Amino acid sequence: MHKVSVDLLREEAKRLIDVELGLFEKIKERQGVIVDAEPGAEQTLSEKKLIKFSEFLDGEKRKLENLELVVAVVGTMKAGKSTTINAIVGKEVLPSRNAPMTTLPTLIRHVQGQQSPVLKFKNSAPIVALMDAIRKKQVADDGASEFSDILKFIESGKKVEESYSGEIEIFNFLKMLNDLVRLSRDVDVEFPFSDYDEIHELPVIEVEFTHLSESSSELGRLTLLDTPGPNESGHQVELKKMMKDQLQKASAVIVVLDYCQLQSDADAEVRNQVIEISSINRGNVYAFVNKFDQKDRNGDSFDAVKKRVEGLMQENVSLDNIFPVSSMLAGLSGRAQAELNHHGKMPSSDSAHWVEDFADKVFGPLWESEDLVDLDRLKKGIDALWKKSNFNEPLDKTIKKAHANAAIGSVQSAAGKLLGYAKLTKNFLTAREQALTSSAKTLKSQIDSLKDDIQRVARAEKSTREESEKILEDFEKKVSEVFGEANKSVSTTLKRYFKEGKTLEGKRVARKKKEAEEKKSKSILGLWFQQVNVKVTEGVDFDPTSQIIRFEEYERDEARKLEGKIEHSLDVISKNAEKGIRKGLDAVTEGFKDHFVENVKGEAETLLKEMKAHLEEGGFDLDLEIPETGKLRLGFSASEMLDDIVSKKVDTKTFSRAKGVGFVNWITRGHFGREDYDEDITTYVINIKDVEKKALSSMKKTFSELGKSIGIYVKKPLEESVDRFFADFKGLVEEIRCDLAQGLLDHRKTEDEKKSLAKDLGDLNRQVCGIKEDAGGLVKDCREDKDEPRT
């Protein structure tokens, strides 16, 4: 039953795509419907937009042929994008190294039973033409250049093959593409990016995904799309545009973030790109926070990282779709498991470089080759490594889920785009059609009113900015107060422990002194020693005002105990300060969000209703929707940074003792008097002044980092949310204004021209109304079908 329903939905989606593509062609062909907007203005529809919409729909139709669901994988260089894709596949199909490799988007398609990867590249003609153009430049090769290999390949006249088999051939091909992109920039030859803006034109690697080997999906296929990051190459403009286009064409998106670089500019750029298209793939955007295994003891917890990234993504990715992982550990575990499944044993480290990395992680750096043949230990190690990678949950929720829903997901993706484009087209045609039947006076009034609306939006934006700045100013003052209180608490706490430590030290010195006195009194010559005032307690000193608390070697545990108490107290102070700040930040973001939703969005909705009512009074019935508001959440965590506060110290002290050795020698030799001697004494010291200095320095550093964090995780998201919302809102109003302004220009046409245009607009509008209704029904049917149990 399910297969029949999916086939029916697919055919309906393909029919609607053909109808909507045909409509776009008619819109472009009908004279006067699409015209150039006035300089600096942009209408709801333009020829450029229609071409782009057509490309997207054509891509959707191609995916429908095989019920293909494409999951785009994005991330910055070094975030571990290739490593993550390899971990998903279970094989090293993409090079994992620091050098940029993804210069062209590359498809990685799951093909059941395809054990060895095969890369297919049918659209090679533009690359061949590029190499010819570079050859004509006659670039000198000194043999030592980084481009030496690719220059030799170009000069050799070797062909670009349509197929490459195995990891090594695929790696070499991808490296060649990478080198060509960088070389073309250096020799000033344009790389043919525009020839690869459609998914079917891209290179595709076909291979069985190890984790899907036992799954069965007769109803569709799953393909990953490896996209270039913004910092992958010198062709930033072209690659950023390409990435944005590919994201819009994908059915779902996985963004790979570097746990160690969550606040980098490149990372922020990727996040913003994903946030921008999240409305298209709402609910189908996932975040893999890679390198989580590099977290130290002061790093954010698993849940804290999820909340932090949710804030960074402005809640466009839900907590359930955020996964802190280690793609490296998952990849090693997956490859090892695949070897056991297919060969029953591990390859040697000499024949496979990754085996050494695997063994280091599982058995430690002192592993022996014998460890790789113990199957029980291997299986336990693989399981442990996989568990530590945290990869099981995201694999289930993204890849396996996408694979299971590939068929209906591909139809759903097409239906969503069909409906979105139909709504835009209907608004445009309605505004233009109704403008022709309105008087010039009415049109001018509507245009002037929309100009006023844009000013109202601008005033609301200014007011919102001022409000957010005031909230942040008040909070920063509160942070300073908390900082001051935390410093006071540090000083007060250390004074208490100084007193405790000095008390312990004083008691110990008094005890030693007493023991020495008792020993002296028991001596045969004790009385004589007293008479000659010999000091038997030399070396035992105690200064109650000294900032150093001293413990002898046998009192090491006491020193560590006091150290632990000091560290714990300072940790509590730091955490309490952080807790208070976190609570305050939550209040700030939640308070601003409430203000944003209730006041700003409320005002925007009121403005939109008034604008719509005013348009309706003038005879314009448009389907207007308020833009999505950005969502806000704190993404900050502070950590206590004190070093070890107890230091071991070896002092050389000079003591005094009677000359000679033993009582008899002293008497017989007549060695009257005393002599000095040196002895090493090991002590453990806590310098309270140093501890206080470190603690306050640490606190200052923490609060300094907090200041940066407020800017990165609070202020910047606030500003971005405000910018995006008001830019979308102003854009919506401005596009309608431009549509009506064009209607005003239409009134200058001859009566025959106006009648012809009115007929065309009416005919096109009736067609798009039918498409909009059918696309809405298809979206509903897809949703209902997706909720049915699979048979």
PAKE-716100 format. One record per residue (C-alpha): residue in one letter; x, y, z. Coordinates in steps of 0.5 Angstrom, whole numbers, plus 500, padded with zeros to 3 digits. Example, Ala and Ser with C-alpha at 12.3 -4.5 7.8 and 13.67 -1.06 7.14 Angstrom:
<atoms>
a525491516s527498514
</atoms>
This chain:
<atoms>
m500500500h506505502k509504495v503505491s501512495v509514494d508513487l502517486l505522490r511522486e507523480e503528482a509532484k513531478r506533474l506540479i513541477d512541470v506545470e510550475l516550470g511551464l508557468f515560469e516560462k510563460i511569465k518570462e515570455r509574456q511581454g510586460v509581466i517581468v520588467d526591470a525594477e527601478p535602480g536599487a529596488e527589487q520586485t517580488l519576482s524578477e527574471k533572475k529569481l525565476i531562473k533560480f527557482s526553475e533550477f531548484l525545481d529542476g533539481e527536485k524533479r531529478k531527485l524524484e526520479n530515484l526518490e533521492l533524499v539529499v543531505a547537505v553536509v557543511g562546515t569550515m576547514k578543519a571542523g572535521k567535515s570530511t572525517t564526519i562524512n567518512a564516519i557516516v559512510g564507514k569508509e575513508v571515501l574523502p581525504s581527511r587532512n588539513a589542506p582544503m579539498t572540497t572545492l566542488p560539491t561532491l555527492i556520496r551516494h549509498v549503493q547497497g553492496q558497493q563495497s569499494p567506492v567508485l567516483k563518477f564524473k560525467n560532466s568533465a568537459p568544463i574541466v578539460a576546457l579549463m586545463d586547455a586555457i591554463r596550458k595556453k598560459q604556458v605557466a613555468d614549472d620549476g619542479a618545486s612549486e606546489f602546483s608542479d603535479i597538476l602542471k605536469f598532468i596538464e602538459s601531459g595531455k592525460k584525459v580526465e576520466e569519467s570513472y575512478s575506482g578505489e580510495i587512492e584514485i578518488f583521493n588523487f582526482l579530488k586533489m587534482l580538482n582542488d589544485l585546479v581551483r587554486l591554480s586557476r586563481d593564481v594564473d587568472v583563469e576563471f574556474p567554471f563554477s557555473d557549470y556545476d550549479e546543478i546536482h546532476e553535474l557534480p562528481v558522485i561517489e557510489v559506495e555502501f554505507t557500512h551502517l546501512s548495510e543491513s537496512s533495506s530501502e526499496l523506496g528511495r536512496l540516500t545521498l550526502l552532499d559534501t559542500p565547500g566551506p567559506n574558508e576552503s579556497g581563495h574563491q570565497v565569493e563563488l564558493k559561498k554562493m555555491m554553498k548557499d545554492q546547494l543548501q537550498k537544493a538539499s532536503a536536509v542539512i548537517v552542519v559540522l561545528d568544531y567544538c574547539q572553534l565555536q566562536s570563530d568567524a568562519d564557523a559563524e559564517v557557516r552558522n549564518q548560512v544554515i540559519e538563513i535557509s533553515s526556514i526551507n528545511r525547518g526540522n531537518v537541520y542537524a548540528f554535529v559538534n565534532k571533536f568533543d573528545q578533546k574536551d578537558r575537565n574544565g570544558d562544557s558538559f554534554d548538555a551544556v554544549k547542546k544548549r550553547v550550540e542551540g543559542l549559537m544557531q538561534e534555536n533554528v536547530s532544536l536541542d534534539n538535533i544537536f549532537p556532541v560527537s567525535s567523528m574521528l573515534a566513530g570513523l576508526s570504530g566503523r572501519a575496524q568493524a567493517e574489516l571484521n565483518h568482511h574479512g574476519k580480521m584487522p589489516s596490518s598497520d603497515s598496509a593501512h595507516w588508520v590501524e595504528d591510530f585505532a590501536d593507539k586509541v584502543f590499546g594505548p601507545l604501547w600496543e603490540s601487533e599481537d593485540l590486533v589478532d585477539l578478536d574478543r579484545l578487538k570487539k570490546g575495543i571497537d564497542a568502547l570506541w564507538k560508545k565514546s564517539n557519541f555517534n550512535e544517536p546522531l546516526d540513528k536520528t539523521i542518517k538511518k532516519a533519512h534513509a528510511n524516509a528517503a522516498i517520502g522525504s524527496v517528495q516532501s522536499a519538492a512539495g515545500k518548494l512548489l508551495g513556497y514559490a507559488k505563494l510568491t508568484k501569486n502575490f506578485l501577479t495579484a499585485r500587478e493585476q489589481a494595480l491595472t484596475s486601480s486608479a493612478k491616484t489610488l496606486k500613489s496613495q498605496i505606494d506612499s502608505l507603504k513608504d510610511d510603513i517602511q519608515r515605521v518598520a525602521r523606527a521599530e528597529k531603532s527602538t528595538r536596538e536601543e532597548s537591547e543596548k540598554i538591557l545589555e548595559d544594565f547587565e554588564k553593570k550587574v556583572s561588574e558587581v558580581f565580579g567585585e563580590a567574587n573578589k571579596s569572597v576570594s580574599t575573605t575565604l583565603k584569610r580564613y584558610f590562612k588562619e587555619g593553616k597557620t594554626l596547624e603550622g603553629k601547633r606543629v612547631a610548638r609540638k616539635k619544640k616541646e618534644a625537643e625540650e623533653k628529649k633534652s631533659k632526659s639526656i645525661l648531660g641535659l642539665w649541663f646543656q641548659q647551663v651552657n645554653v645550647k639550642v637544640t631546637e635550631g631549624v624549628d622556626f615559626d612566623p605567624t605573620s608570614q604569608i607562607i604556610r609550611f608543612e614538613e614532608y610527613e605532613r604532605d597529606e595535611a598540606r593536600k587536605l588544606e589545598g583541597k579545601i582551598e580549591h573547593s572553596l574557590d571553585v564554589i565561589s567561581k561557580n556561584a558567580e557563574k551561576g548568578i551570571r548565567k541566571g542573569l543572562d538567561a533572564v536577559t535573553e528570555g526578557f529580551k525574547d519576551h520583549f521581542v515577541e510581545n512588543v516588536k513582533g506584536e507591533a510588526e503584526t499590527l503594522l502588517k494587519e494595518m498594511k493589509a487592510h489598507l491594501e484591501e481597501g485599495g483593492f489589493d488582496l495579498d497573502l502576507e505573512i510576518p517573517e520568522t523571528g530569530k530565537l535567542r538563548l545563552g551559549f556561555s560557560a565559565s571555568e575555574m582556572l587555578d593551577d596546583i597551589v601546593s608546591k614542594k620545596v627543598d631547603t638547605k638548612t644549617f644546624s649546629r651540633a657538638k664536634g666529634v662523634g659520640f660522647v666518648n670521642w668528645i671526652t677523650r679528644g677534648h673536642f670542646g665546642r660546636e660545629d655547623y653542618d648542612e642538611d636538606i629538609t623537604t617541606y610543602v608550602i602554600n603561599i597564600k599571597d600567591v594563591e590569592k594572586k592566582a585566584l584573582s588573576s583567574m577570576k579576572k581572566t574568567f570575567s574577561e572571557l565572560g565579557k567576550s562571551i556576552g558579545i559573542y553569545v548574547k549581543k551578537p545573536l540579539e543583533e543578528s536576530v534583529d537585523r534578520f527580522f527587520a531586513d526580511f520585514k522591510g524587504l517584504v514591504e519594499e518588494i510590494r511597494c516595487d510591484l505597485a510602483q511598476g503598476l503605476l508605470d503600467h498605467r502609462k501604457t496604451e489601452d491595448e497594451k494594458k488590456s493585453l497585460a491585464k489578460d496575461l496577468g489574469d490568465l497567469n494568476r488563475q494558473v498559479c492559484g491552481i498550483k498553489e492549491d494543489a501544492g498545499g494539498l501535496v504538502k498535507d498528503c506527504r505529512e500524513d503519509k510520513d506519519e504512517p507506519r512503514t510496511
</atoms>
